[in-house]
Amino acid sequence: MEYEAADAHSFTQPEQGATRQTSALTLPRCPAKVTSMMFCDESSQKERFFVLGALYFRVESSSDRTAEISSLETRFTNLKAQYGLFGRVKWGKVPTPQQQNKLEGYKSLIRDLASIRDMKFKCMVVDRTKYRLDDKTVCLGDELTGYLKFYTVFLTDGIMVKWPGYFYDITIDNYSFREGQDSNRLKLSVEGRYRKKTGKTYLQRHCDLVTANEEDSNLLQLVDLLTGAVAFCWNGGMLRDSARSSGRKQLVEVIRRSYGGVRLDQQQHRGKFVIWKMEKEGRSAEDLSRLAILRCAESSFVRASARLRDFRLRRRRFAAHFFN
């Protein structure tokens, strides 16, 4: 996917007056009939491949969204309890094969998550050898600015602009922000980029973005697992040989099977588990794949049209010969 870089200065320079920033956060919600609920996390900022991921599903905006989230949370809490998982589950705590019951609990959570029909996962893989979080030109030498920039691109270009008729309710895991560069700044940047990309009105807001503690949200814990698994595969984890990596490899295999044989170490463009490798220039493999499909369809249409014209021409010739 070709994308336009987010403006780093938008993360480092204050809005023109506090009133403008406050009003942007308190605009009336757009009257979208559908709300996309998104739960986001990141992994491996210090390794070559940095990954941002999101679990998301849509609900009717008129429905009780809090009750739907609560129902999912209870579902996963009860499943965790069956395997003695009373604390937080996360990629960094994947049990070893010696902890068989707990490892099976992690696997069961993945299978249950994948079985939810409308629940999708998408992540963006960033090659830090090409795109440094502290790039002096793009990110002004500041890692937090880079973090917010890539988060903005992922949320808007990766998910939101694909369904421009929705409202987006976004929850991200707590992060070490600082004053002036916090979740409100991220929300303003996501809203601004989304409006620019879609031409939506500036008189309404099209997303809400809040932070939450991972300990309090099973959905954030599960997106941590999936995002961590993708980062593990892209950073060579499947080649490691240790008890810790053994448990993780088993979980990767469960993810692969649960999501229809998906490969976690390469781009995936369709289905419930999508992996997008960010590229700034040119077309990505995702766009090239879509272009190839369109060209194939166009070619088929052209051939069918030619056959139809040929048939009509032969029919006219036959009719002219027969009646004359």
N, C-alpha and C positions, 0 to 999 in steps of 0.2 A: 504494500500500500504506500503510495507516494503521499507524503504529508508535508505541511508547512510548519516549520519549527515554531514552537511557542516562544513568545518574546520573553527573554530572561529578565528584562527590566521590569516587567509587570510583577515580578516576585521580589524586587529589591527596592522599588520606588513607591512611596505611598500614593494613594489616590489623591486627586485634587480636592482635598478637604474631607474631613471625617463624615460630613453629612452625606456626601455622594456614596461613600462606601457603605454606610449604614442603610441608606435607602435602597441600595442594590440588593442587600440581604433581606429586606423586608417587603419587597415587591409582592403583589398578589400572585398566587399560584396560577399557572396556566390551566385552563379547563380541559386537560387531557382525560379521555375516558379510561386510559390504561396507564398504570404506574409500574415501572420496572424497579424491583427491589434489588439492590446491588450490595454485596459484601466483599470487601477488597483487602488484600494484603500484599506484601512484597517479600522477596527472598534473595539472599546472596549478593548484597551490594558490594562486597569486597572481593568477589570472585570475577572471573572473566565475564560470565553471563549473568546479568542482573535480571530478575523476573518480577513483573507485576501481574497479579491475577485477580479475577473476580468471579464469584458465583452470582448468578442473577436469574430472576424469574419474574414473570409479569402477573399482575392482579388487576382486577377492576378497581378503578380509583374510588368508586362508591362503596367498596367492601371494607370490612374492618381489618385493615392491614396489620394492626398490632396483634389481633387475635390470630391471624394466620402465621405470623412470625412466632408467636408464643406456642402455637401447636407444633411447629417444626422443632422448636427448641426442646419442648417436652419429649417429643419423639426421640431425638438424639440423646437426651439425658437418660431416658429409660434404657436405651440400647447400651449406652456406656456402662450403666449400673450392672447389667447382666454379666459384664466381663471385669467388674471391679475397677473400672476407669472413673474414679470419682473426681479427679482433678482435670486439668487442661490437657487435651491431646494436641500435639503439634509435631511437625516434621523433626524438629531437634530432639524429640523424646520418643521416636519410634522404637519400640521394644526390640530386643534381640530375640533370635529363635529360642533361646533358653527361657524367655518369658512368654511361653507359648500362648497362655490364655489371654494375656493383654495384647499380644500381637494379633491374635485372632479377633479381638475386639476392634482394633484398628481396621482390619480387613472388612469386618462386618459393617462398620460405619461407611466405608467407601462403597460397598455393594448397595447399602440402603440409600445412600445419597444418589448414586447413579440410577437407581430405580425410579426416582421421582421424575415424572415425564417432562414437566416444564422447567426443570432446574438445569441450567447450562453453566458451563465454565469456559472462560476465555482468558488467555494470558498474553502478555507482550514480553518478548525476550530482547534484551538490549545487550549488544556486544560492547563491553566497556573498553576494548582496545580501539574501537571506532568512535564511541560516544562516551566520553568521560563525564562523570557526574560533576566534576570540578573543572570542566573545560573553561579556559580563560575567556574565550570569545563568546560562546553560546551561554554558558552558565556563570560567567563573571568570576570564575575561580572558586565558586562556593558550592559545596556538595548538596546542601539543603535546597539551593536554588535549582540544581540539576534534578534532584529528587522530585520537587514539585512540578518542574517542567515535564518530565517524563510521565508523571502521574496524570497531568492534564492531557497530554497527547493520547495516552492509553484510554482514559475514560471517554474522551470526546471522539477521537478518530477511530478508536478500536470498537466502541460499542454504541455510543449515543447517536452519532450521525446516521447510523444504519437504520434506526427506528425513530425518525424525527417527530413522530406524532405522540410519543410517550412523555410522561413526566418521570424523572429519575430520582429515586430515593436512595442515596448512597451512604453506606456506612463503611468507614475505614478503620483499621486497627490503629490504636494510639501510636504516635510517633514523637520523636524528640524535636518538636517544633521550637521556635523562639518567637518573641514578640514581633509582630509585623509579618511574620512568615509562618502562619499557622493554618488550621483547617479552614478558617474564613477566607484567607487569601487564596487557598486552593479552590474553594467553592467559587469565588469571584472569577478566577482564571478559567475554570471549567465552564461556567455559565457564559463568559465572554467569548470563549473559543467556539462553543456550541452555537451561539447566536450568529457569529461570523460565518461559520460553516453552513448553516441552514437558512440564514436570513430570517430567523424568528424575531418577534417583536422584543423591543427593549423595555416594554411597559409591564412585562410579566416575568416571573422567574420560572425556569424550566427544570430546575433540580434543587434538591436539598442535600447537604453533605454534612455529616457529623462523624465524630470519632467515638469509639467505644473500646472498653477493655476486652481483650481476647478471652480473659478468664470468665467473663460474663456472657459470652456468645459462642454457642456451638457452631454456628454458621461461619464465624470468623476463624474458629479453630479448623474447620474443614477446608476452608479456602487456603489456610496456611499449609495444610497437608498436601493439597494438590499443587499449589505454587512451589512448595519446597521440593516435591517430586520432580517437577519439570526442571527446576534449577539443578537438582542432583544429576539428572540425566545429561543435560547440556554441559555440565561442568565435569564430565567424565566419571561420575559416581559409579556407573555400572562396571567400571574397570577396577574398582577398589576391592581389596580382599581383607575384610575384617568382620568380626561378629556384628558390629554396629551396621556396617553397610549391607550385611547379609539380610537383616530384617528389612532394611529399606528396599533392597532389591525385590524381596517377596511382595512388598506393598506396591511397588511399581508394576509388578506383574498382575496384581489384582486390579489395579487401575486400568491397565491395558485391556484386560478381559472384560471388565465391567463396562467399559466405554467402546465396545465393538472392535477391539483390536488396535486401538489408537497407538501410534508411536510417540513416545514422550521426548525423543531426542531429535525430532525434526518438525518442520512446520506442518500444521494440520488446518485445513481451510473450511471443513464442513463438519456438521454433526454437533453433538452436545459437548464436545471437548475440543476447543480450537486453540491452536498455538500460532501466534503471529510474531515473526522476527522483524523487528523494526528496521526499516531502511529509509534513509532520508532522500536519496536521489534515485530516479528511475522507478520502474514498477517493481513491486514485490512479486514473489512467486504466487501469492494469493490473487493479485490483480492479473498476472499473466495467465493463471489458470482460468479465471473468469473470461478473459479476452479470448482464450482458445475455444472455450465453450461457445461464446457468442459467434466467433468466426465459423465454427463448425455448424452451428444452427443456421447462420446466414448462408453458408455454402449449400446446406441441404435444401434451404428454401429456394435458392437460385436454381438448383438442379430440378426441383419439383416444378418450379414455374416454367422452366424450359421444356420439361416433358409435357406439361399442360398445353403450352403454346403449340408444340409439335403435334399433339393429339388433335387440337382444334383445327390446325392447318390441314392435316390429313383428312379430317372429317369434312371440311369444306371442299377439298379437292374431290373426295369421293362423291359428295352430293352433287357437285357440278358435273362430274363425269356421268353419274347415273341418270340425272334428270335431263341432260342434254343428249 
